[in-house]
Amino acid sequence: MTLFITLGMSFVMSFAMVAINVGFTDYFFIAWMRGWAIGLAIGMPTSMVVMRLSKKMVSALTGVELR
């Protein structure tokens, strides 16, 4: 599940950031794919850590053990 969430979020966020910062130029697609690759490389390990910490925090607050 974490993989698919990270793929989707990095895809959409990289599109938005490249569109804002670069605009729709001739090299937009290349800049977007480069940004997506970097975002994915950073986002995947980050999401794994955040997911584990989030589950622990929710379990501590609710008393319900999450998988």
WOCORHU-V491691 format. One record per residue. N is the residue number from 1. RES is the residue in one small letter. PHI is phi in radians with two decimals (none if undefined). PSI is psi as a letter, one per 30 degrees, with the letter a starting at -180 (999 if undefined). Layout:
# WOCORHU-V491691
((N RES PHI PSI) (N RES PHI PSI))
This chain:
# WOCORHU-V491691
((1 m none e) (2 t -1.05 e) (3 l -1.04 e) (4 f -1.20 e) (5 i -1.11 e) (6 t -1.12 e) (7 l -1.03 e) (8 g -1.13 e) (9 m -1.16 e) (10 s -1.16 e) (11 f -1.10 e) (12 v -1.23 e) (13 m -1.17 e) (14 s -1.14 e) (15 f -1.04 e) (16 a -1.10 e) (17 m -1.19 e) (18 v -1.19 e) (19 a -1.08 e) (20 i -1.24 e) (21 n -1.46 e) (22 v -1.88 e) (23 g 1.52 l) (24 f -1.53 i) (25 t -1.69 a) (26 d -1.13 f) (27 y -1.82 g) (28 f -1.01 e) (29 f -1.07 e) (30 i -1.13 e) (31 a -1.12 e) (32 w -1.14 e) (33 m -1.13 e) (34 r -1.16 e) (35 g -1.09 e) (36 w -1.15 e) (37 a -1.08 e) (38 i -1.17 e) (39 g -1.09 e) (40 l -1.19 e) (41 a -1.13 e) (42 i -1.51 e) (43 g -1.22 e) (44 m -1.11 e) (45 p -1.12 e) (46 t -1.11 e) (47 s -1.15 e) (48 m -1.15 e) (49 v -1.19 e) (50 v -1.12 e) (51 m -1.08 e) (52 r -1.12 e) (53 l -1.11 e) (54 s -1.10 e) (55 k -1.10 e) (56 k -1.13 e) (57 m -1.15 e) (58 v -1.13 e) (59 s -1.09 e) (60 a -1.15 e) (61 l -1.34 e) (62 t -1.78 f) (63 g 1.39 g) (64 v -1.78 k) (65 e -1.41 k) (66 l -1.74 k) (67 r -1.47 999))
